[in-house]
Amino acid sequence: MTFRDPRSQHRGSGRQARQYTLERMPTHGERYRLLARMFTRPVFASLASSGDWRRALGFLFNHHLIRDGRRHIVSQLFDQAWDELRCHYRNEYVYKAELANRLIFGRHSPRTAGLHVELPVGRSIVDVAVFNGTSTAYEIKTEFDSARRIQTQTSDYLKVFDEVFVVAHPSVASDYTQLVPREVGVLSLKKGGSLSTVKPCISNREHVSSSTIFRCLRRAEYVAALEGRSSARMNYSNVLIARKCEELFCALPAHEAHRILVDALRSRQTESHQADFVSQLPRCLRALGLATPLSGRQRTTALKTLNAKIEFSIT
């Protein structure tokens, strides 16, 4: 059985359309991994850049996972897949999306709190970081994950963040209370998406590392912060400016360096065009919208494509 290559609609009528060769029906595990692939940056970026949902989701056609269905819109394909993943395959993205919806669109607002996905910190990459009145790091540990690096990861996060949490599956959350430093809290993500505190965190704001924070900032951010705290301009050559600024920044008290970090990283994600875009996405795609760098044109294309009428469904 074959489906016509969706890309063929863009080719001249004289060209022979390529055919997708459908593979065997996937197992349950393979099915969940294919549905999870819908919520990745390459797929979302493809949808936003091309405006062609068939091309972005071509792998679903290849594996019998899309069929003719009732009339609805493209975003409902993602909703269908999301509902299934939440129930049967709670991978890392499910946790990220639940955190984004509960923290940024529930407790806070995308116009006042900045959420970053996969933010490099020291030798680690924090899964979700939120900057509002303070900074909070969330390290996700699903039931599929190992605890092997948890001490290294949390040690890195405590050099930068005021509050640090591990967010874990209910079946393993209590285990992490014995593995993390005393400052690190543990949250459990329940089946319905609610968060419960297994171990509270302890504020770490006075113990962060100015040098590690400096490396989390962009040049424009640390230059503006330093110039705003003195009458001197950072008129150094490109070769010297980073080193000179780092010397000045590392002399700041920990709480002041932390405040600069919070202001800078909150500003990155709370610009009106970004907040408006993410607010218009389906709940299941908000974390992906925050994680995927897009131009203004691509954001417009993504929203238009997600609202396009189709007659397909997830099988």
C-alpha positions as CSV (number, residue, x, y, z in Angstrom):
1,M,0.0,0.0,0.0
2,T,1.3,3.5,-0.8
3,F,0.5,7.1,-0.3
4,R,1.4,9.9,-2.7
5,D,4.3,11.9,-1.5
6,P,2.9,15.1,0.0
7,R,5.7,17.1,-1.6
8,S,4.5,16.1,-5.1
9,Q,1.8,18.8,-4.9
10,H,4.6,21.4,-5.3
11,R,6.1,19.8,-8.4
12,G,5.2,20.3,-12.0
13,S,2.5,18.0,-13.4
14,G,5.0,16.5,-15.8
15,R,7.0,15.0,-13.0
16,Q,6.2,11.6,-11.7
17,A,5.1,11.7,-8.0
18,R,7.3,9.8,-5.6
19,Q,5.5,7.2,-3.5
20,Y,5.9,6.7,0.2
21,T,6.4,2.9,0.8
22,L,4.5,2.1,3.9
23,E,6.2,-0.1,6.4
24,R,4.6,-2.7,8.6
25,M,2.3,-1.5,11.3
26,P,4.4,-0.3,14.2
27,T,4.3,-2.0,17.6
28,H,2.9,0.0,20.6
29,G,6.3,1.1,21.6
30,E,7.2,2.2,18.1
31,R,3.8,4.0,17.7
32,Y,4.4,6.0,20.9
33,R,7.9,7.0,19.7
34,L,6.6,8.1,16.3
35,L,3.9,10.2,18.0
36,A,6.5,11.7,20.3
37,R,8.5,12.7,17.2
38,M,5.7,15.1,16.4
39,F,6.8,17.2,19.3
40,T,10.4,17.8,18.3
41,R,12.1,21.0,17.1
42,P,12.9,19.7,13.6
43,V,9.2,18.8,13.0
44,F,7.9,22.1,14.4
45,A,10.6,24.1,12.5
46,S,9.7,22.3,9.3
47,L,6.0,23.1,9.7
48,A,6.8,26.8,10.4
49,S,9.3,27.2,7.6
50,S,7.4,25.3,4.8
51,G,3.8,25.7,5.9
52,D,3.4,22.1,4.7
53,W,2.1,19.9,7.5
54,R,2.1,16.8,5.2
55,R,5.9,17.2,4.7
56,A,6.5,17.8,8.4
57,L,4.5,14.8,9.4
58,G,5.4,12.5,6.4
59,F,6.8,9.9,8.8
60,L,3.2,9.3,10.1
61,F,2.0,8.5,6.5
62,N,4.9,6.1,6.2
63,H,3.8,4.1,9.2
64,H,0.0,4.0,8.7
65,L,-0.6,6.5,11.5
66,I,-2.7,8.9,9.5
67,R,-6.0,8.1,7.7
68,D,-8.9,9.9,6.1
69,G,-11.1,11.3,8.8
70,R,-13.7,13.9,9.7
71,R,-13.1,17.5,8.9
72,H,-11.0,19.4,11.5
73,I,-7.8,21.4,11.7
74,V,-4.1,20.5,11.7
75,S,-3.6,21.3,15.4
76,Q,-6.1,18.6,16.3
77,L,-3.6,16.0,15.0
78,F,-1.2,17.2,17.6
79,D,-4.0,17.2,20.2
80,Q,-4.8,13.5,19.4
81,A,-1.2,12.5,19.7
82,W,-0.7,14.4,22.9
83,D,-3.7,12.8,24.6
84,E,-2.3,9.4,23.8
85,L,1.2,10.2,25.0
86,R,0.0,11.7,28.3
87,C,-1.8,8.5,29.0
88,H,0.6,5.9,27.7
89,Y,4.1,7.3,27.1
90,R,5.1,10.1,29.5
91,N,8.4,11.0,27.9
92,E,10.5,14.1,28.7
93,Y,8.4,16.4,26.4
94,V,5.2,15.5,28.3
95,Y,6.9,16.8,31.5
96,K,8.2,19.9,29.7
97,A,4.8,20.7,28.3
98,E,3.0,20.2,31.6
99,L,5.5,22.4,33.4
100,A,5.1,25.1,30.8
101,N,1.3,25.1,31.0
102,R,1.1,25.0,34.8
103,L,3.9,27.5,35.5
104,I,3.8,30.0,32.7
105,F,0.1,29.8,31.7
106,G,-1.2,28.9,35.1
107,R,0.8,30.3,38.0
108,H,2.5,33.1,36.0
109,S,2.0,34.7,32.5
110,P,4.1,34.5,29.3
111,R,4.4,38.3,29.5
112,T,5.9,38.4,32.9
113,A,7.8,35.1,33.3
114,G,10.4,33.7,31.0
115,L,10.6,29.9,30.4
116,H,13.6,28.4,28.8
117,V,13.9,24.8,27.5
118,E,17.2,23.0,27.5
119,L,19.3,25.9,28.8
120,P,23.1,25.2,29.1
121,V,24.4,25.6,32.6
122,G,28.0,24.7,33.4
123,R,28.6,21.1,32.2
124,S,24.9,20.4,32.2
125,I,21.7,21.4,30.3
126,V,18.7,22.2,32.5
127,D,15.5,20.8,31.1
128,V,13.2,23.7,32.1
129,A,14.2,27.0,33.6
130,V,11.8,29.7,34.8
131,F,12.7,33.4,35.5
132,N,10.2,35.6,37.1
133,G,10.9,37.2,40.5
134,T,13.6,34.7,40.9
135,S,15.2,31.7,39.1
136,T,14.0,28.1,39.2
137,A,15.5,25.1,37.5
138,Y,13.6,21.9,36.8
139,E,15.5,18.7,36.1
140,I,13.1,16.1,34.6
141,K,13.5,12.4,35.5
142,T,10.9,10.2,33.8
143,E,10.4,6.6,34.6
144,F,12.6,5.9,31.5
145,D,15.6,7.9,32.9
146,S,18.6,7.0,34.9
147,A,19.7,8.8,38.1
148,R,23.4,8.4,37.2
149,R,24.1,12.2,36.6
150,I,21.7,13.7,39.0
151,Q,24.4,14.9,41.5
152,T,26.5,16.5,38.7
153,Q,23.5,18.2,37.2
154,T,22.1,19.6,40.5
155,S,25.6,20.8,41.5
156,D,25.8,22.8,38.3
157,Y,22.3,24.2,38.7
158,L,23.0,25.4,42.3
159,K,25.8,27.6,40.9
160,V,23.2,29.6,39.0
161,F,19.7,29.1,40.3
162,D,17.9,30.3,43.5
163,E,15.6,27.3,43.5
164,V,16.3,23.8,42.0
165,F,13.8,20.9,41.7
166,V,13.9,17.4,40.3
167,V,10.5,16.6,38.7
168,A,10.0,12.8,38.7
169,H,7.5,10.1,38.1
170,P,5.5,9.3,41.2
171,S,7.0,5.8,41.3
172,V,10.6,7.1,41.6
173,A,10.1,10.6,43.1
174,S,10.9,9.5,46.7
175,D,14.1,7.8,45.6
176,Y,15.5,11.1,44.4
177,T,15.0,12.7,47.9
178,Q,17.9,10.5,49.0
179,L,20.1,11.4,46.0
180,V,20.0,15.2,45.8
181,P,21.7,17.9,47.9
182,R,19.6,19.3,50.8
183,E,18.9,22.5,48.9
184,V,17.3,20.6,46.0
185,G,13.5,19.9,46.1
186,V,11.7,17.0,44.5
187,L,8.3,17.3,42.7
188,S,6.1,14.5,41.5
189,L,4.2,14.8,38.2
190,K,0.9,13.0,38.7
191,K,-1.1,11.3,35.9
192,G,-3.5,14.2,35.6
193,G,-0.6,16.7,35.2
194,S,-0.7,18.2,38.7
195,L,2.6,18.7,40.6
196,S,3.0,17.6,44.3
197,T,5.9,18.5,46.5
198,V,7.8,15.4,47.8
199,K,10.7,17.5,49.2
200,P,10.8,21.3,49.4
201,C,13.8,23.2,48.1
202,I,15.9,25.7,50.1
203,S,16.7,29.1,48.6
204,N,20.2,29.2,47.2
205,R,20.3,32.8,46.0
206,E,23.2,33.9,48.2
207,H,25.4,31.0,47.2
208,V,25.4,31.2,43.4
209,S,28.6,31.6,41.4
210,S,29.0,34.9,39.6
211,S,31.5,33.4,37.2
212,T,29.1,30.6,36.2
213,I,26.2,33.1,35.8
214,F,28.4,35.3,33.6
215,R,28.8,32.4,31.1
216,C,25.0,32.1,30.9
217,L,24.7,35.6,29.6
218,R,25.1,37.0,26.2
219,R,27.6,39.8,25.5
220,A,24.9,42.5,25.1
221,E,23.3,41.4,28.4
222,Y,26.4,41.6,30.6
223,V,27.7,44.7,28.9
224,A,24.4,46.5,29.5
225,A,24.2,45.3,33.1
226,L,27.8,46.5,33.9
227,E,27.4,49.8,32.2
228,G,24.1,50.4,34.0
229,R,25.9,50.0,37.3
230,S,28.7,52.5,36.7
231,S,29.4,55.6,34.6
232,A,32.1,53.8,32.6
233,R,31.5,52.5,29.1
234,M,32.9,49.1,28.2
235,N,34.9,50.5,25.3
236,Y,37.2,47.5,24.9
237,S,38.2,45.7,21.7
238,N,36.4,42.5,20.8
239,V,39.5,40.6,21.9
240,L,39.5,42.1,25.4
241,I,35.8,42.9,26.2
242,A,34.7,39.5,27.4
243,R,37.8,39.1,29.7
244,K,37.4,42.6,31.2
245,C,33.7,42.3,31.7
246,E,34.1,38.9,33.4
247,E,36.6,40.4,35.8
248,L,34.1,43.1,36.8
249,F,31.1,40.8,36.8
250,C,32.9,38.2,39.1
251,A,33.5,41.0,41.6
252,L,29.7,41.5,42.1
253,P,28.0,40.0,45.1
254,A,26.2,36.8,44.4
255,H,22.7,38.2,44.9
256,E,23.5,41.1,42.4
257,A,24.8,38.7,39.8
258,H,21.7,36.6,40.3
259,R,19.4,39.6,39.8
260,I,21.2,40.5,36.5
261,L,20.6,36.9,35.3
262,V,16.9,36.9,36.2
263,D,16.3,40.2,34.4
264,A,18.2,39.2,31.3
265,L,16.7,35.7,30.8
266,R,13.2,36.8,31.6
267,S,13.5,39.6,29.0
268,R,14.6,37.1,26.3
269,Q,11.3,35.2,26.5
270,T,8.7,37.9,27.5
271,E,8.9,40.1,24.4
272,S,5.3,40.8,23.2
273,H,5.7,39.0,19.8
274,Q,7.0,35.8,21.5
275,A,4.4,35.9,24.3
276,D,1.5,36.5,21.8
277,F,2.7,33.7,19.5
278,V,3.1,31.1,22.3
279,S,-0.3,32.1,23.8
280,Q,-2.0,31.2,20.5
281,L,-0.5,27.7,20.2
282,P,-2.4,24.6,21.4
283,R,-1.5,23.7,25.0
284,C,0.5,20.7,23.8
285,L,2.8,22.8,21.6
286,R,3.5,25.8,23.9
287,A,6.7,24.3,25.3
288,L,7.9,23.5,21.7
289,G,7.0,27.1,20.7
290,L,9.2,28.4,23.5
291,A,12.0,26.0,22.6
292,T,12.2,26.6,18.9
293,P,13.8,29.8,17.5
294,L,11.5,31.2,14.7
295,S,11.4,34.4,12.7
296,G,8.3,36.5,12.7
297,R,7.3,35.1,9.3
298,Q,7.8,31.6,10.5
299,R,5.6,32.2,13.6
300,T,2.8,33.5,11.3
301,T,3.2,30.5,9.0
302,A,3.1,28.1,11.9
303,L,-0.2,29.5,13.3
304,K,-1.8,29.6,9.8
305,T,-0.8,26.0,9.1
306,L,-2.0,24.7,12.5
307,N,-5.4,26.3,11.8
308,A,-5.7,24.9,8.3
309,K,-8.7,22.7,7.6
310,I,-8.0,19.0,6.8
311,E,-9.8,15.7,6.6
312,F,-7.2,13.4,8.3
313,S,-6.9,11.9,11.7
314,I,-4.4,9.9,13.7
315,T,-5.3,6.2,13.4
